[in-house]
Amino acid sequence: MSFERSTGSGAGLGAEPAPTPGPGGLEGPGEGGVTPAMRLQILSTEHWSLLASRSLAWNESFSRAGMFLSTLSGAIVALALVAQATEFGEGFRIFGLVILPVVLFVGIGTVLRMGIANYHDARCVLGMNRIRAGYMEVAPDLERFFVMGTTDDERGMSLTMAVQPGTSVFAQMLASSPMLLSVLNSVLAGTIVALLALQLAAVSAVAVGLGAAGFIVTMVGFSAYAGREIGRSRSELTPMFPTHEAPPA
């Protein structure tokens, strides 16, 4: 998968400078005799390309999440069989310390890849909103038929992503797939810490406390990573077609 080409000197979601329009913007012929119909064809082609790229990103996210959950389910079944055979003895703890870190590695990689896919998705939404802004320049009377955003600011992108107005960032993060996987990974990390403590002859109460601490530390790490990425994406967004508030009646 690839992102749209950045032609500006900066980097990030809004790095591209505004294209230089012809004498009549998209409505009139530009340099080289490019007609409005040709411009619409170019924009439509890019629009479909972004749709396909966004679909690939979503499909990969679902595939990676499914792979992680399948790996986790298989590990739990294997642990149950070993626990039955060893009566939760030393063999069970050793087996858990061997297989659970592998599952945790798959889970961490899945969360990171989904973060990259979300950035890719934001890039595609940004591009499609800019293309819709181009459509509005050609036919502004059709604006009432568009249900997705026609601006490339945060408000327009949220509209295209179907984010309900007034929804907090915390609620969006809590309902997201990366947050679900982060919780599962944190449980895995806490379990590994607890098993390691038991293997080192710690009492059950100490092992449970260390496991809870491992869960909290891992969860804080995932939350900090998500917050940093969201903040960086917001700071990099420089709208070319911002939302214009309607004048008061």
C-alpha positions as CSV (number, residue, x, y, z in Angstrom):
1,M,0.0,0.0,0.0
2,S,1.2,3.5,-0.7
3,F,0.2,7.0,0.3
4,E,-0.6,9.9,-2.0
5,R,2.6,11.7,-3.1
6,S,3.6,14.6,-0.9
7,T,4.8,17.6,-3.0
8,G,5.5,20.0,-0.2
9,S,8.6,20.6,1.9
10,G,6.9,19.6,5.1
11,A,5.6,16.2,6.2
12,G,2.4,14.9,7.6
13,L,-1.3,14.9,6.7
14,G,-1.4,18.4,5.4
15,A,2.0,18.8,3.8
16,E,0.8,19.2,0.2
17,P,0.5,22.8,-1.0
18,A,-2.6,23.9,-2.8
19,P,-2.5,23.2,-6.5
20,T,-2.3,26.2,-8.7
21,P,-5.7,26.5,-10.5
22,G,-6.2,27.6,-14.0
23,P,-7.8,31.0,-14.9
24,G,-11.2,29.7,-13.9
25,G,-10.2,27.1,-11.2
26,L,-11.7,23.8,-12.0
27,E,-14.5,25.4,-13.9
28,G,-12.4,26.8,-16.8
29,P,-9.7,25.5,-19.1
30,G,-6.3,25.5,-17.6
31,E,-2.8,25.3,-19.0
32,G,-2.5,23.0,-21.9
33,G,-6.2,23.2,-22.7
34,V,-7.3,20.8,-20.0
35,T,-11.0,20.9,-20.0
36,P,-13.3,20.6,-16.9
37,A,-14.4,17.2,-18.1
38,M,-10.8,16.0,-18.2
39,R,-10.2,17.4,-14.7
40,L,-13.3,15.6,-13.4
41,Q,-12.0,12.4,-15.0
42,I,-8.7,12.8,-13.2
43,L,-10.3,13.5,-9.9
44,S,-12.7,10.6,-10.3
45,T,-9.8,8.2,-11.0
46,E,-7.9,9.4,-8.0
47,H,-11.1,9.1,-5.9
48,W,-11.5,5.4,-6.8
49,S,-7.8,4.8,-6.2
50,L,-8.1,6.1,-2.7
51,L,-11.3,4.1,-2.1
52,A,-9.5,0.9,-3.2
53,S,-6.4,1.7,-1.0
54,R,-8.6,2.4,2.0
55,S,-10.4,-0.9,1.5
56,L,-7.0,-2.7,1.4
57,A,-6.0,-1.1,4.7
58,W,-9.2,-2.1,6.4
59,N,-9.0,-5.7,5.1
60,E,-5.5,-6.0,6.4
61,S,-6.5,-4.7,9.8
62,F,-9.3,-7.3,10.0
63,S,-7.0,-10.1,8.9
64,R,-4.3,-9.2,11.4
65,A,-6.8,-8.9,14.2
66,G,-8.3,-12.3,13.2
67,M,-4.8,-13.9,13.1
68,F,-4.0,-12.6,16.6
69,L,-7.3,-13.8,18.1
70,S,-6.8,-17.2,16.5
71,T,-3.3,-17.4,17.9
72,L,-4.6,-16.4,21.3
73,S,-7.4,-19.0,21.2
74,G,-5.0,-21.7,20.2
75,A,-2.6,-20.8,23.0
76,I,-5.4,-20.9,25.6
77,V,-6.5,-24.4,24.4
78,A,-3.0,-25.6,24.5
79,L,-2.5,-24.2,28.0
80,A,-5.7,-25.9,29.2
81,L,-4.5,-29.3,27.9
82,V,-1.1,-28.8,29.5
83,A,-2.7,-27.7,32.8
84,Q,-4.9,-30.9,32.8
85,A,-1.8,-33.1,32.2
86,T,0.5,-31.3,34.8
87,E,-2.1,-30.3,37.3
88,F,-0.9,-26.6,37.0
89,G,2.5,-27.7,38.1
90,E,5.9,-26.5,37.0
91,G,5.5,-27.9,33.5
92,F,2.4,-25.7,33.0
93,R,4.3,-22.6,34.1
94,I,7.2,-23.3,31.9
95,F,4.9,-24.0,28.9
96,G,3.1,-20.7,29.6
97,L,6.3,-18.8,29.7
98,V,7.3,-20.3,26.3
99,I,4.1,-19.8,24.4
100,L,2.5,-16.6,25.8
101,P,5.4,-14.3,24.9
102,V,5.0,-15.5,21.3
103,V,1.3,-14.6,21.4
104,L,2.2,-11.2,23.0
105,F,4.6,-10.5,20.2
106,V,1.9,-11.2,17.6
107,G,-0.5,-8.9,19.5
108,I,1.9,-6.0,19.8
109,G,2.7,-6.2,16.1
110,T,-1.0,-6.3,15.3
111,V,-1.6,-3.1,17.4
112,L,1.3,-1.3,15.7
113,R,0.2,-2.4,12.2
114,M,-3.4,-1.2,12.9
115,G,-2.1,2.1,14.0
116,I,-0.3,2.4,10.7
117,A,-3.4,1.3,8.8
118,N,-5.4,4.0,10.7
119,Y,-2.9,6.7,9.5
120,H,-3.3,5.3,6.0
121,D,-7.1,5.5,6.3
122,A,-6.8,9.1,7.5
123,R,-4.6,10.0,4.5
124,C,-7.2,8.5,2.1
125,V,-10.1,10.4,3.8
126,L,-8.0,13.6,3.6
127,G,-7.5,13.0,-0.2
128,M,-11.2,12.2,-0.8
129,N,-12.4,15.2,1.0
130,R,-10.1,17.4,-1.1
131,I,-11.4,15.8,-4.2
132,R,-15.0,16.5,-3.1
133,A,-13.9,20.1,-2.6
134,G,-12.9,20.0,-6.2
135,Y,-16.3,18.7,-7.2
136,M,-17.9,21.6,-5.3
137,E,-15.8,24.1,-7.3
138,V,-17.2,22.5,-10.5
139,A,-20.8,22.2,-9.4
140,P,-21.5,24.0,-6.1
141,D,-25.2,23.5,-6.5
142,L,-24.7,19.8,-5.8
143,E,-23.4,20.3,-2.3
144,R,-26.8,19.4,-0.7
145,F,-26.5,15.8,-2.2
146,F,-23.2,15.0,-0.4
147,V,-23.5,13.2,2.9
148,M,-19.7,13.0,3.5
149,G,-17.3,15.8,4.2
150,T,-16.2,18.3,1.5
151,T,-13.6,20.0,3.7
152,D,-10.2,18.6,4.7
153,D,-10.1,19.9,8.3
154,E,-10.8,17.8,11.3
155,R,-14.5,18.4,11.2
156,G,-14.8,17.4,7.6
157,M,-12.7,14.2,8.1
158,S,-14.8,13.3,11.1
159,L,-17.9,13.6,9.0
160,T,-16.5,11.3,6.3
161,M,-15.5,8.8,9.0
162,A,-19.1,8.9,10.4
163,V,-18.0,10.1,13.8
164,Q,-21.0,11.2,15.7
165,P,-20.9,14.9,16.7
166,G,-19.9,15.4,20.3
167,T,-18.1,12.1,20.6
168,S,-15.0,12.5,22.8
169,V,-11.6,11.2,21.8
170,F,-11.7,8.9,24.8
171,A,-14.9,7.3,23.7
172,Q,-13.6,6.8,20.2
173,M,-10.4,5.2,21.6
174,L,-12.4,3.0,24.0
175,A,-14.6,1.6,21.1
176,S,-11.7,1.1,18.7
177,S,-10.2,-2.3,17.7
178,P,-6.7,-1.2,18.7
179,M,-7.9,-0.6,22.3
180,L,-9.5,-4.0,22.5
181,L,-6.3,-5.6,21.3
182,S,-4.3,-3.5,23.7
183,V,-6.4,-4.7,26.6
184,L,-5.8,-8.3,25.6
185,N,-2.1,-7.7,25.2
186,S,-2.0,-6.1,28.6
187,V,-3.7,-9.2,30.1
188,L,-1.1,-11.4,28.4
189,A,1.7,-9.3,29.8
190,G,0.3,-9.4,33.3
191,T,-0.1,-13.2,33.0
192,I,3.5,-13.6,31.9
193,V,4.7,-11.6,34.8
194,A,2.6,-13.6,37.3
195,L,3.8,-16.9,35.9
196,L,7.4,-15.7,36.0
197,A,7.0,-14.7,39.7
198,L,5.5,-18.1,40.5
199,Q,8.3,-19.8,38.8
200,L,10.7,-17.9,40.9
201,A,9.0,-19.2,44.0
202,A,7.0,-16.1,44.8
203,V,3.8,-16.5,46.9
204,S,0.5,-16.3,45.1
205,A,-0.4,-12.9,46.6
206,V,2.9,-11.4,45.3
207,A,2.5,-13.0,41.9
208,V,-1.0,-11.6,41.6
209,G,0.2,-8.1,42.6
210,L,3.1,-8.2,40.1
211,G,0.7,-9.5,37.4
212,A,-1.7,-6.5,38.0
213,A,1.3,-4.1,37.9
214,G,2.4,-5.6,34.6
215,F,-1.1,-5.2,33.2
216,I,-1.3,-1.5,34.3
217,V,2.2,-0.7,33.0
218,T,1.5,-2.3,29.6
219,M,-1.9,-0.6,29.3
220,V,-0.4,2.8,30.1
221,G,2.2,2.2,27.5
222,F,-0.4,1.4,24.8
223,S,-2.5,4.4,25.8
224,A,0.5,6.7,25.7
225,Y,1.4,5.4,22.2
226,A,-2.1,5.9,20.9
227,G,-2.4,9.4,22.4
228,R,0.9,10.5,21.0
229,E,0.0,9.2,17.5
230,I,-3.4,11.0,17.6
231,G,-1.8,14.2,18.8
232,R,0.9,14.1,16.1
233,S,-1.7,13.5,13.4
234,R,-3.8,16.4,14.6
235,S,-0.8,18.8,14.8
236,E,0.3,17.9,11.3
237,L,-3.1,18.6,9.7
238,T,-3.0,21.8,7.7
239,P,-6.4,22.3,6.0
240,M,-6.5,23.6,2.4
241,F,-10.3,23.7,2.3
242,P,-11.4,24.5,5.9
243,T,-15.0,24.5,7.0
244,H,-16.6,28.0,6.8
245,E,-19.1,28.7,9.5
246,A,-22.5,29.9,8.2
247,P,-23.1,33.6,9.2
248,P,-25.7,34.1,11.9
249,A,-29.2,34.7,10.7
